Amino acid sequence: MPTPDLKVKLFADGADKAAMLDLYRNPLIKGFTTNPTLMRKAGITDYEAFARDILSEIRDRPISLEVFADEFDEMERQARLITTWGSNVYVKIPVTNTKRESAADLAHRLSHDGIRLNITAILTLEQVSTIVAALAGGAPSNVSVFAGRIADTGRDPVPLMAKAVEMLAPHPGMELIWASPRELLNIFQADAIGCHIITATPDVLQKLALVGKDLDEYSLDTVKMFHTDATKSGFQV
């Protein structure tokens, strides 16, 4: 994988151990994020066993592990336990629970008790503002805005993300995450606006090998692919 001249830090998003360890060998990958949905997709059934296993292998880069309760008391219990599993753990807390109740008070309490947090599933600037206020003066933290999901609704996420960068600027302990990118271009967009971190799944990160590729050559590769597949299929008319 080449090393583009980027200021934004690349984090790998996933829960497949083999893929995570493969990416861990690449110094371009500065951290890792997971979530319950990715864990379910990877077939994980024992949350703590998986977390402790991966933390035993990856000790020197941040790893975000998410709580999965819906009541704030239980979220807090899980967060205080999860943070003890490794010195590189960031505990992911959703911006609200399923009842649309804000997690800001919990985030404030945990952050000011020294627990590093990654506040996740943020999609609006109002949510960014609320979370920034809650985390201000606390432990190092991540504010994770799902720019890819914003784009899925037909909205351009770049202006919103640029504004979020400005909102975090007075707080050096906070880093903005461009979450759920849909294409490689998003990495360069995040870099251009000064976003601190972008998370990407392995399929997006693999496309870094295409950076700067000659477009005429890429066109020819595409033509060859179509011809090869047609030949292998034995198509006739």
Secondary structure, 3 states (H helix, E strand, C coil): CCCCCCCCEEEEECCCHHHHHHHHCCCCEEEEECCHHHHHHCCCCCHHHHHHHHHHHCCCCCEEEECCCCCHHHHHHHHHHHHHHCCCEEEEEECECCCCCECHHHHHHHHHCCCCEEEEEECCHHHHHHHHHHHCCCCCEEEEECHHHHHHCCCCHHHHHHHHHHHHCCCCCEEEEECCCCCCHHHHHHHHCCCCEEEECHHHHHHHHHCCCCHHHHHHHHHHHHHHHHHHHCCCC
